[in-house]
Amino acid sequence: MRKAIYPGSFDPMTYGHLDIIQRAAKIFDELTVSVLNNKLKTPLFSVEERVKILQKAVADMPNVKVESFSGLLVDYAKSRDVPVVIRGLRAITDFEYELQNAQTNAKLSRGELDTMFLTTSLEYAYLSSSSVKEIASFNGDISMCVPDFVAELVYQKYGFLKK
Ligand code: ADP
């Protein structure tokens, strides 16, 4: 069985993430979307909230499950017996950081964990969780960035009603 993990902050999940999830789910038999519990970042949504959002978004994808994890990705992947990590690439600016991470993980896992990159679909190339938060914090329109139910939750966080 071909298994992969798609790790990230997903704070919040955007259409860009969803696009990568849908495409990776076609390539692998089982895809685990894993929310990183990163104590260094101050997120807008708690890990539990982010997991719930993703679970709702992938409810109609039978081979996709959602989990959270903390600690090293290589240890987490090994504990789940998963040899492949999926990451999305938007632009050349993502590349340097992602390449370094992929090589570090390959080294740490002694070659057992590979990283597979899916390039963003063009319509989502501009999208990031940070820009969604910035726009929403000024009560701007994020309907082209995230599903309606996510937009509602984001506006609530900033004390606005859904636009
Ligand atoms: P992280 O904090 O781990 O970078 P993110 O939630 O920002 O987590 O992103 C998770 C993964 O999804 C990363 O590989 C990122 O490059 C990718 N990603 C984010 N936004 C998009 C997008 N619009 N299109 C394609 N991939 C994306």
Boltz pocket constraint, residues with backbone or C-beta under 6 A from the ligand:
constraints:
  - pocket:
      binder: B
      contacts: [[A, 7], [A, 8], [A, 9], [A, 10], [A, 11], [A, 12], [A, 14], [A, 15], [A, 16], [A, 17], [A, 20], [A, 86], [A, 87], [A, 88], [A, 89], [A, 90], [A, 94], [A, 118], [A, 119], [A, 120], [A, 121], [A, 124], [A, 125], [A, 126], [A, 127], [A, 128], [A, 129]]
      max_distance: 6.0
